[in-house]
């Protein structure tokens, strides 16, 4: 019996190390290796706060106007849409109850990692994407349409096809939360959501990216 418990404890202790090793290995393995930027294409950004990555796109480009689904009245205090709009995805409870890392609770983190919680979308209008820790990449119009489809598919929608805004304040005057489709798990994280969006659009990215470092490493490797 004691030997069985020892084996179980050793396996439990080894799990985080295996997770990190797998993240490093698959983070260094590129997909869409042959991607090249479109010189006259649509500029998009991937930004990070050091832990959590988001995709930033023009508010209006290639016939897409994000302010239709995300009007200023959805936000706390914004008279008109800004030039850029950022999209992030994550665990609903984590988003709504952890505005700063100081508010993080063990239960919130465990529910997010277990995959038992619901997902949520974070939408924020921004004036200058380069004011954040970010990486710019230019993609073709066709690739941008694929990225738009991916972003739109992440929102849960009402009977009229509009994103469902969560009745909760954003972090700032220029952001809001919406109901989302996927759930957060140890395998499907906020950064993995970004990675899959880039992969879907044909942009060079990692094979798996639970952490943001792999995403930015592959973006910097674009010729």
Buried (B, 14 or more C-beta within 10 A) or exposed (E): EEEEEEEEEEEEEEEEEEEEEEBEEBBEEBBBEEBEBBEEBBBBBBBBEEEBBBBBBBBBBBEBEBBEBBBBEBBEEBEEBBEBBBBBBBBBBBBBBBEEEEEEEEEBBEBBBEBEBBBBBBBBBBEEBEEBEBBBBBBBEEBBBBBBEBBBEBBBBEEEEBBBBBEEBBBBEBBBBBBBEBBBBEEBBBBBBBBBBBBBBBBBBBBBBBBBBBBBBBBEEBE
